[in-house]
Amino acid sequence: MKLFVGLGNPGQKYAMNRHNVGFMAVDRIAEDHGFAPWRSKFQGAVSEGRLGSERVALLKPMTFMNLSGQAVGEAMRFYKLDPSSVTVFHDELDLAPGKCRVKTGGGHAGHNGLRSLHQHIGEAYQRVRIGIGHPGHKDRVAGYVLSDFAKADQDWLDDLLRGLSDGAPALAEGDAARFMNAVALRTAPPRSSTSGKPAGASPVAGRPASEPDAGREAEPHAPRSVLQRLLDRFS
């Protein structure tokens, strides 16, 4: 059993806050992977299901952010888990919007949710740090994290949440590299070619690149100009 925790604040007025992106992440995982309906337990909301070969409980603490550790500690005792089986999804000021990193252990960097977790379960849990960017000055941080994502953020936010959900089975199975690759495929998909042409595009309009020319009757070519012949030599 693994425990995935999304950090946030309960209540509709906080639902789209930057500070609630952890809630958004586990909500997307529950929806995409057919988890059971959310129910009240452990001072939070819990949903259970499977990610790949692993049984996983999703938890959203309803204690408000600065008491998150209470709910997580209670869930860990019930499922008989140690911190190595816990992954926490949380907002990260020190990463650019749309970026994501996986980390195990370390400090809480002033994040009140992580601070509470450290107090209740120690620091040896895994974190998925979800970048929201920094407002530029420490005095603006509280207002920034407790305000909603801007409309301009919606595209990258949706791509990121989809990527987190796509990679969740790999994360549950302990493969952080495969998880990060799944996120990258959503947030920074590879180009099909350096020229920008779609993969498989043919230089002949309307004909797939793989279509053979066998059976086509040769068509006469118009005489080539001197300029065309020069271009042929140096192309």
LOLUMPA-505838 format. One record per residue (C-alpha): residue number from 1; residue in three letters; x, y, z negated. Coordinates in Angstrom, 3 decimals, decimal comma. Layout:
- NUM ala X Y Z .
...
END
This chain:
- 1 met 0,000 0,000 0,000 .
- 2 lys 1,168 3,502 0,880 .
- 3 leu -0,211 6,785 -0,411 .
- 4 phe -0,422 9,773 1,980 .
- 5 val -1,181 13,028 0,152 .
- 6 gly -2,320 16,228 1,836 .
- 7 leu -1,865 19,399 -0,227 .
- 8 gly -4,385 22,222 -0,221 .
- 9 asn -7,062 24,013 -2,203 .
- 10 pro -10,659 22,764 -2,440 .
- 11 gly -13,584 24,829 -1,179 .
- 12 gln -14,801 26,138 2,159 .
- 13 lys -13,190 29,566 1,755 .
- 14 tyr -9,741 27,949 1,736 .
- 15 ala -10,406 25,403 4,485 .
- 16 met -8,512 27,171 7,293 .
- 17 asn -5,776 28,730 5,118 .
- 18 arg -2,166 28,110 6,107 .
- 19 his -1,713 26,640 2,603 .
- 20 asn -4,280 23,944 3,513 .
- 21 val -2,485 22,453 6,497 .
- 22 gly -1,752 19,336 4,414 .
- 23 phe -5,513 18,767 4,006 .
- 24 met -5,900 19,270 7,770 .
- 25 ala -3,236 16,649 8,486 .
- 26 val -4,791 13,856 6,421 .
- 27 asp -8,275 14,772 7,690 .
- 28 arg -7,048 14,276 11,268 .
- 29 ile -5,401 10,961 10,376 .
- 30 ala -8,602 9,711 8,708 .
- 31 glu -10,709 10,724 11,706 .
- 32 asp -8,425 9,344 14,418 .
- 33 his -7,681 6,017 12,736 .
- 34 gly -11,139 5,047 11,551 .
- 35 phe -10,613 5,364 7,801 .
- 36 ala -13,444 4,824 5,324 .
- 37 pro -15,595 7,826 4,312 .
- 38 trp -14,055 10,159 1,754 .
- 39 arg -15,094 9,520 -1,866 .
- 40 ser -14,363 11,258 -5,161 .
- 41 lys -11,650 9,590 -7,223 .
- 42 phe -8,380 10,470 -9,013 .
- 43 gln -9,440 14,128 -9,375 .
- 44 gly -9,496 14,258 -5,622 .
- 45 ala -10,988 12,916 -2,397 .
- 46 val -9,778 9,476 -1,274 .
- 47 ser -10,114 7,522 1,968 .
- 48 glu -8,624 4,075 2,636 .
- 49 gly -7,715 2,326 5,876 .
- 50 arg -4,858 0,862 7,882 .
- 51 leu -2,049 2,452 9,844 .
- 52 gly -0,323 -0,193 11,923 .
- 53 ser 0,449 -3,087 9,603 .
- 54 glu 0,167 -1,013 6,411 .
- 55 arg -2,749 -0,400 4,070 .
- 56 val -2,852 3,320 3,331 .
- 57 ala -4,798 5,503 0,911 .
- 58 leu -5,221 9,153 1,884 .
- 59 leu -5,596 11,622 -0,987 .
- 60 lys -6,622 15,280 -1,092 .
- 61 pro -6,193 16,566 -4,688 .
- 62 met -9,191 18,699 -5,725 .
- 63 thr -7,400 20,201 -8,727 .
- 64 phe -6,220 23,306 -6,826 .
- 65 met -2,671 23,442 -5,534 .
- 66 asn -0,783 24,137 -8,751 .
- 67 leu -2,180 20,995 -10,459 .
- 68 ser -1,793 18,604 -7,511 .
- 69 gly 0,557 16,323 -9,426 .
- 70 gln -2,206 15,276 -11,815 .
- 71 ala -4,257 13,679 -9,038 .
- 72 val -1,234 12,100 -7,359 .
- 73 gly 0,016 10,610 -10,630 .
- 74 glu -3,406 9,126 -11,365 .
- 75 ala -3,634 7,551 -7,892 .
- 76 met -0,112 6,120 -8,183 .
- 77 arg -0,926 4,468 -11,500 .
- 78 phe -4,105 2,946 -10,089 .
- 79 tyr -2,387 1,510 -6,997 .
- 80 lys 0,778 0,625 -8,963 .
- 81 leu 3,036 2,623 -6,659 .
- 82 asp 6,419 4,238 -7,176 .
- 83 pro 7,427 7,556 -5,551 .
- 84 ser 9,065 5,804 -2,584 .
- 85 ser 5,576 4,744 -1,436 .
- 86 val 4,241 8,319 -1,464 .
- 87 thr 4,327 10,753 1,473 .
- 88 val 3,191 14,345 0,948 .
- 89 phe 2,075 16,623 3,821 .
- 90 his 2,530 20,302 2,961 .
- 91 asp 3,008 23,766 4,446 .
- 92 glu 6,590 24,974 4,819 .
- 93 leu 7,527 28,671 4,995 .
- 94 asp 11,109 27,944 6,025 .
- 95 leu 10,132 26,248 9,299 .
- 96 ala 8,852 28,050 12,380 .
- 97 pro 5,157 27,611 13,179 .
- 98 gly 4,535 24,261 14,860 .
- 99 lys 7,791 22,680 13,693 .
- 100 cys 7,844 19,583 11,503 .
- 101 arg 10,516 17,793 9,469 .
- 102 val 10,590 14,685 7,270 .
- 103 lys 12,552 14,796 4,026 .
- 104 thr 12,913 12,633 0,927 .
- 105 gly 13,765 14,178 -2,449 .
- 106 gly 15,141 17,638 -3,112 .
- 107 gly 13,781 20,779 -4,709 .
- 108 his 10,329 22,341 -4,490 .
- 109 ala 11,537 25,738 -3,139 .
- 110 gly 8,865 27,556 -5,131 .
- 111 his 5,943 25,657 -3,585 .
- 112 asn 3,408 25,319 -6,401 .
- 113 gly 2,022 22,020 -5,170 .
- 114 leu 5,464 20,437 -4,990 .
- 115 arg 6,378 21,959 -8,340 .
- 116 ser 3,408 20,136 -9,912 .
- 117 leu 4,363 16,885 -8,189 .
- 118 his 7,906 17,161 -9,529 .
- 119 gln 6,514 17,542 -13,039 .
- 120 his 4,265 14,480 -12,795 .
- 121 ile 6,068 11,973 -10,533 .
- 122 gly 9,620 13,276 -10,061 .
- 123 glu 11,174 14,327 -6,756 .
- 124 ala 11,897 10,994 -5,029 .
- 125 tyr 8,826 11,045 -2,764 .
- 126 gln 8,809 11,661 0,991 .
- 127 arg 7,603 14,986 2,372 .
- 128 val 6,335 15,962 5,813 .
- 129 arg 7,180 19,669 5,972 .
- 130 ile 4,767 21,433 8,343 .
- 131 gly 6,092 24,787 9,542 .
- 132 ile 3,868 27,844 9,164 .
- 133 gly 6,582 30,505 9,443 .
- 134 his 7,439 33,257 6,970 .
- 135 pro 5,713 36,663 6,704 .
- 136 gly 9,105 38,389 6,456 .
- 137 his 9,164 39,467 2,813 .
- 138 lys 8,648 37,500 -0,393 .
- 139 asp 6,051 40,001 -1,656 .
- 140 arg 3,791 39,061 1,264 .
- 141 val 4,011 35,282 0,822 .
- 142 ala 0,955 34,766 -1,424 .
- 143 gly -1,378 36,680 0,867 .
- 144 tyr 0,100 35,020 3,939 .
- 145 val -0,311 31,393 2,826 .
- 146 leu -3,805 32,074 1,471 .
- 147 ser -5,008 33,614 4,739 .
- 148 asp -6,425 31,698 7,693 .
- 149 phe -4,440 30,647 10,724 .
- 150 ala -4,821 33,225 13,502 .
- 151 lys -6,740 32,401 16,674 .
- 152 ala -3,443 32,518 18,539 .
- 153 asp -2,209 29,629 16,348 .
- 154 gln -4,978 27,224 17,290 .
- 155 asp -3,306 25,609 20,325 .
- 156 trp -0,010 24,748 18,633 .
- 157 leu -1,812 23,767 15,433 .
- 158 asp -4,061 21,313 17,264 .
- 159 asp -1,092 19,810 19,138 .
- 160 leu 0,843 19,438 15,894 .
- 161 leu -2,032 17,793 14,011 .
- 162 arg -2,562 15,371 16,901 .
- 163 gly 1,136 14,544 16,846 .
- 164 leu 1,113 13,926 13,098 .
- 165 ser -1,823 11,566 13,575 .
- 166 asp -0,226 9,800 16,551 .
- 167 gly 2,908 9,156 14,513 .
- 168 ala 1,195 8,199 11,262 .
- 169 pro 1,453 4,401 11,816 .
- 170 ala 5,220 4,709 12,332 .
- 171 leu 5,518 6,854 9,207 .
- 172 ala 3,562 4,291 7,159 .
- 173 glu 5,940 1,596 8,391 .
- 174 gly 8,985 3,621 7,333 .
- 175 asp 10,133 4,675 10,809 .
- 176 ala 10,610 8,440 10,490 .
- 177 ala 12,424 8,713 13,827 .
- 178 arg 9,522 7,155 15,746 .
- 179 phe 7,125 9,402 13,835 .
- 180 met 9,078 12,510 14,847 .
- 181 asn 9,161 11,319 18,454 .
- 182 ala 5,361 11,016 18,454 .
- 183 val 5,071 14,558 17,111 .
- 184 ala 7,477 15,860 19,754 .
- 185 leu 5,503 14,215 22,574 .
- 186 arg 2,522 16,365 21,552 .
- 187 thr 4,294 19,598 20,677 .
- 188 ala 7,041 19,594 23,332 .
- 189 pro 6,135 17,067 26,048 .
- 190 pro 8,930 16,349 28,526 .
- 191 arg 8,717 17,913 31,959 .
- 192 ser 8,181 15,505 34,825 .
- 193 ser 11,124 16,980 36,773 .
- 194 thr 13,493 19,925 36,716 .
- 195 ser 11,762 21,392 39,765 .
- 196 gly 8,390 21,447 38,058 .
- 197 lys 6,800 19,160 40,656 .
- 198 pro 4,506 16,415 39,331 .
- 199 ala 6,151 12,998 38,961 .
- 200 gly 5,795 11,002 42,144 .
- 201 ala 5,067 14,044 44,303 .
- 202 ser 5,978 13,672 47,934 .
- 203 pro 7,681 16,311 50,069 .
- 204 val 4,948 15,560 52,629 .
- 205 ala 1,696 17,127 51,490 .
- 206 gly -1,120 14,681 50,874 .
- 207 arg 1,068 11,551 51,000 .
- 208 pro 2,250 9,719 47,844 .
- 209 ala 6,037 9,398 47,617 .
- 210 ser 5,738 5,603 47,560 .
- 211 glu 3,615 5,366 50,736 .
- 212 pro 5,631 3,650 53,512 .
- 213 asp 5,892 5,100 57,006 .
- 214 ala 5,735 1,653 58,633 .
- 215 gly 3,097 1,465 61,355 .
- 216 arg 3,121 5,196 62,068 .
- 217 glu 3,829 6,169 65,623 .
- 218 ala 6,801 8,490 65,943 .
- 219 glu 5,769 12,007 66,792 .
- 220 pro 7,861 14,190 69,125 .
- 221 his 9,833 16,906 67,392 .
- 222 ala 9,942 20,480 68,601 .
- 223 pro 13,423 21,731 69,633 .
- 224 arg 15,336 23,026 66,606 .
- 225 ser 16,672 26,565 66,642 .
- 226 val 20,322 27,477 66,053 .
- 227 leu 19,426 28,818 62,612 .
- 228 gln 17,685 25,570 61,692 .
- 229 arg 20,713 23,549 62,821 .
- 230 leu 23,033 25,757 60,733 .
- 231 leu 20,799 25,288 57,735 .
- 232 asp 20,930 21,517 58,284 .
- 233 arg 24,756 21,609 58,256 .
- 234 phe 25,022 23,484 54,973 .
- 235 ser 22,069 22,044 53,087 .
END
